Amino acid sequence: MDKTGLISRNKNSVSNLAVDGLIYGLMSGVAMFISLAAFALLSGETPGAYLERFSAAGLTSPMQGLLSHLAVSAIYGVLFGALIWPVLVHFSSSKLIGWLGGVVYAVLLLILAQTAILPGTGSPLAQLPYWQWALGHAVYGIILGGLFIKKSA
């Protein structure tokens, strides 16, 4: 049985959207980190100091922080691709819904992080100014939604 071209014929299957979400989540996580690195530099810190805070408890090495951040970004991207994106495109074909959906998703992640994850784990990320954390999440959501829009075009 020939299965070549199966992916291209069914590009909107949940499994393909999950893989897209993994890749787009990583790309969006990199964009979020770049924005946080810019905030770090503007506030007189190093990007490495921000990365050291990406730990469940206590400080970690910048490389471990980066890998932790990218892993979480990828997981959230998979969830967006497999669960949120199909619902968004079901209700609207507008490009605006992709960006808006990405931003709303990022806001929900921010609320989850601020109310449950960071306080529950004692993460040093709670030390970041809220506006920086919020703008970083907005960048994540805009990029994530935009990448899905580009894919569906």
Sequence and secondary structure as in RCSB ss.txt:
>XXXX:A:sequence
MDKTGLISRNKNSVSNLAVDGLIYGLMSGVAMFISLAAFALLSGETPGAYLERFSAAGLTSPMQGLLSHLAVSAI
YGVLFGALIWPVLVHFSSSKLIGWLGGVVYAVLLLILAQTAILPGTGSPLAQLPYWQWALGHAVYGIILGGLFIK
KSA
>XXXX:A:secstr
   TTHHHHTTTSHHHHHHHHHHHHHHHHHHHHHHHHHHHHHTT  HHHHHTT SSSS   HHHHHHHHHHHHHH
HHHHIIIIIHHHHHHH   HHHHHHHHHHHHHHHHHHIIIIIHHHHT GGGGS HHHHHHHHHHHHHHHHHHHHH
HH 
